[in-house]
Amino acid sequence: MQDPEEALSVEDFDPRVSAISVASQRLLEQLGVWPDITAGRHCPYQTMTVWDGDGTGRIQFEAAELRAPALGTIIENRRIVRALFDALADSAVTLIDGVRVSGWWQDGHTRGIRLEDGQTFGARLVVAADGAHSRLRQWVGLPTREWDYGQQAIVCTVRTAQSHRYTAWQRFSPTGPLAFLPLLSESGDEHFCSIVWSQDTEEARRLMGLDDHAFKAELERAIERELGAVDLVSRRYAFPLRQRHAKEYIAPGFALVGDAAHTIHPWPAGGESGLWGCSCVAG
């Protein structure tokens, strides 16, 4: 499986990326999809540098200290999704595409779904993976706890004057964290990064209203020019940050997974727990 095109500019990368931890990599290896995912663009990172913008602290993690080849791998989300769908297509799973789920039904110990084209499917267990605004969750009647962070996340791809040095950079400020996540083109160009910049809503709106020249200047200041000048910036996206957590993940014959169960703040927080980075973009 190859990427749709070689990455020659900042616009060629998917603005949605995830940092796959070693634990998540093992899961994808067990599913047999890791070779397909890493057959195309991906960037292992050996170092993580985190610091406080007020100058009160700085910490650095090295893969070598853990005797590991990498702390994690930055991968465009579309590559992960494509590899998983390709694996499903080659499995015994029946895929039904191009039709919406229109309802939920229950009859004794059997539950199921109705599709807009009139088809119905029953099962002893229905698993809902239909996103943050899960209609199945609502139909089954599982309540959620929700609150707004009062922030927006800005994501885009940049090209910097200096190499990212296979390092994930994260700087905290009073109005929110900024991360530069290293990307790697097919030619081995080490100057591309995906950024996730969480800011208070009004500040995020101000940043989104800037032209590219002014936005690049703000980025350079915010990251303290750790990677030199920001030469290029792609189209920017911003989305509100909101916590949504189902109070219960299960009901008789029913289970929630993924964003249908909970959505979390996407600012980078490394570790063995799962994905690191931005996993959604408002269209």
C-alpha positions in Angstrom: 0.0 0.0 0.0 1.5 3.3 -1.1 0.7 6.9 -0.2 -1.5 8.6 -2.8 1.4 10.9 -3.8 4.9 11.7 -2.7 5.1 14.5 -0.1 6.9 17.4 -1.7 5.2 20.3 0.1 3.3 21.0 3.3 0.0 20.5 1.6 0.8 16.8 0.7 0.6 15.6 4.3 -2.6 14.7 6.1 -3.2 17.4 8.7 -4.5 14.7 11.0 -1.7 12.7 12.6 -1.3 10.4 15.6 1.8 9.5 17.6 1.7 5.7 18.0 3.2 4.6 21.2 5.1 1.4 21.6 2.1 -0.2 23.2 -0.2 0.8 20.3 2.4 -0.4 17.9 2.3 -3.8 19.5 -1.5 -3.9 19.1 -1.2 -3.0 15.4 1.4 -5.7 15.0 -0.9 -8.2 16.5 -3.6 -7.2 14.1 -1.1 -7.7 11.2 -1.4 -4.2 9.8 1.8 -2.6 11.1 3.9 -3.6 8.0 1.3 -1.9 5.7 1.1 1.2 7.9 4.9 1.7 7.9 5.3 0.8 4.2 4.7 4.4 3.4 5.4 7.7 5.1 6.0 7.5 8.9 8.5 9.1 11.3 9.8 7.3 14.4 11.0 9.8 17.0 13.9 9.1 19.3 13.6 12.1 21.6 10.8 14.1 23.3 11.6 17.6 24.6 9.1 19.3 26.8 9.5 22.7 28.4 7.6 25.5 30.2 7.4 28.7 28.3 7.9 30.6 31.5 11.4 29.2 31.8 10.8 27.2 35.0 11.5 23.7 33.7 12.6 21.6 30.8 12.8 17.8 30.4 14.0 15.5 27.7 13.3 11.8 27.1 15.6 9.6 24.9 14.8 6.3 23.4 18.4 5.2 24.0 17.9 5.5 27.7 15.1 3.0 27.4 17.1 0.8 25.1 14.4 1.2 22.5 14.7 2.0 18.8 12.1 4.8 19.2 9.7 6.4 21.7 6.9 6.2 19.2 6.0 6.8 15.5 4.2 9.8 13.9 1.8 8.5 11.3 -0.8 10.3 9.1 -4.3 9.1 10.1 -5.4 8.3 6.6 -2.6 5.7 6.4 -3.7 4.0 9.6 -7.4 4.0 8.5 -6.5 2.7 5.0 -4.4 -0.2 6.4 -7.2 -1.2 8.7 -9.8 -1.2 6.0 -7.6 -3.1 3.7 -7.2 -5.8 6.4 -10.9 -5.9 6.9 -11.5 -6.3 3.1 -9.2 -9.4 3.2 -10.9 -10.9 6.2 -14.2 -12.7 6.8 -15.8 -9.5 8.0 -18.7 -8.2 5.7 -18.3 -4.5 5.0 -21.4 -2.5 4.1 -20.6 1.0 2.8 -22.5 4.0 1.5 -25.6 3.6 3.7 -26.5 5.1 7.1 -27.7 3.4 10.3 -31.3 4.7 10.8 -32.4 2.9 14.0 -31.9 0.5 16.8 -34.2 -2.4 17.8 -34.4 -5.0 20.6 -36.3 -8.2 20.7 -35.7 -10.4 23.8 -32.0 -11.2 23.9 -31.3 -10.1 20.4 -30.5 -6.5 19.5 -29.8 -5.0 16.2 -29.7 -2.0 13.8 -31.8 -0.8 10.9 -30.2 0.8 7.8 -31.7 3.5 5.6 -32.1 1.0 2.7 -34.4 -1.2 4.8 -31.9 -3.9 5.8 -31.9 -5.0 9.4 -29.1 -6.9 11.3 -29.4 -8.7 14.6 -26.8 -9.9 17.1 -26.2 -10.8 20.7 -23.7 -8.0 20.9 -23.8 -4.7 19.0 -20.6 -2.6 19.3 -21.0 1.2 18.5 -18.0 2.9 17.0 -19.9 5.7 15.4 -18.0 8.7 16.7 -18.3 11.4 19.3 -21.9 12.2 18.4 -22.9 8.5 18.4 -26.5 8.0 17.4 -26.5 4.5 18.7 -25.4 5.7 22.1 -28.3 8.1 22.1 -30.8 5.5 20.9 -29.7 3.0 23.6 -30.0 5.8 26.2 -26.5 5.9 27.6 -26.0 9.4 29.1 -22.7 11.4 28.9 -20.8 13.9 30.9 -19.7 16.9 28.8 -17.9 20.2 29.3 -16.1 22.7 27.1 -12.5 23.5 27.7 -12.9 27.0 26.4 -10.1 26.3 23.9 -9.6 25.5 20.2 -6.9 23.3 18.7 -5.1 24.6 15.6 -3.5 21.9 13.3 -1.5 22.2 10.2 1.8 21.1 8.6 4.9 23.3 8.5 8.3 23.2 7.0 11.1 24.5 9.2 14.6 25.8 8.3 16.3 23.3 10.6 15.8 19.5 10.8 13.4 18.3 13.5 16.1 15.8 14.5 13.5 13.1 15.0 12.3 14.9 18.1 8.8 15.6 19.3 8.8 19.1 20.7 6.2 20.4 23.2 6.1 23.8 24.8 3.6 24.8 27.5 2.3 28.4 27.8 -0.4 29.9 30.1 -2.9 29.8 27.2 -2.2 26.3 26.0 0.5 23.9 24.7 2.1 23.8 21.3 3.6 20.6 19.8 5.8 20.1 16.7 5.5 16.5 15.7 8.2 15.3 13.3 7.2 14.1 9.8 9.4 12.4 7.2 8.9 12.5 3.4 9.7 9.6 1.1 12.9 11.4 0.1 14.0 11.5 3.7 13.4 15.3 4.2 13.5 16.0 7.9 12.1 19.5 7.8 8.4 18.8 7.9 6.4 18.8 11.2 2.7 18.5 12.1 1.7 21.1 14.7 -1.1 20.9 17.3 -1.5 24.3 19.0 -4.2 24.5 21.7 -5.1 28.0 22.7 -7.9 29.8 24.5 -10.8 30.3 22.1 -10.3 34.0 21.5 -6.6 33.7 21.0 -7.1 30.7 18.6 -9.5 32.8 16.6 -7.0 35.6 16.4 -4.3 33.2 15.2 -6.6 31.7 12.6 -7.3 35.2 11.3 -3.7 36.0 10.6 -2.2 35.7 7.1 0.5 33.0 6.6 3.4 35.4 7.1 2.1 36.6 10.5 1.1 33.1 11.6 4.6 31.8 10.8 6.0 34.6 12.9 3.7 33.7 15.8 4.7 30.0 15.5 8.4 30.8 15.6 8.0 32.9 18.7 5.8 30.3 20.4 8.3 27.4 19.8 11.2 29.8 20.7 12.8 29.1 17.3 13.9 25.7 18.3 13.8 24.7 14.7 14.8 28.0 13.2 12.4 29.9 10.9 9.1 28.4 9.8 9.4 28.6 6.1 6.1 27.2 4.9 2.7 26.5 6.5 -0.2 24.5 5.0 -3.9 25.3 5.2 -4.9 25.6 8.9 -7.8 23.9 10.7 -9.3 24.7 14.1 -11.8 22.8 16.2 -13.2 23.4 19.6 -12.0 21.2 22.5 -14.7 19.5 24.4 -14.7 16.6 26.8 -17.4 14.0 26.3 -17.5 10.8 28.4 -20.2 8.2 28.5 -21.2 7.5 32.1 -21.5 3.8 31.2 -19.7 2.0 28.3 -22.0 -1.0 28.2 -25.7 -2.0 28.3 -27.2 -5.5 27.8 -26.0 -6.7 24.4 -24.3 -3.3 23.7 -20.9 -1.7 24.0 -19.3 1.6 23.1 -15.7 2.0 21.8 -13.5 4.8 20.7 -14.9 8.3 20.4 -18.4 6.9 21.0 -17.3 6.1 24.5 -15.2 9.1 25.2 -13.4 12.0 23.5 -10.3 13.5 25.0 -8.3 16.6 24.8 -5.9 16.0 21.9 -2.8 17.9 23.2 0.2 15.7 23.3 0.8 13.5 26.3 3.2 10.8 25.6 3.4 7.4 27.2 2.3 3.8 26.8 -1.4 4.5 27.0 -2.1 4.9 23.3 -2.2 7.6 20.7 -0.5 11.0 20.9 -1.4 13.8 18.7 -4.4 15.2 16.8 -6.9 12.7 15.6 -9.7 14.8 14.4 -10.2 17.9 12.2 -13.3 19.9 11.8 -14.3 19.9 8.1 
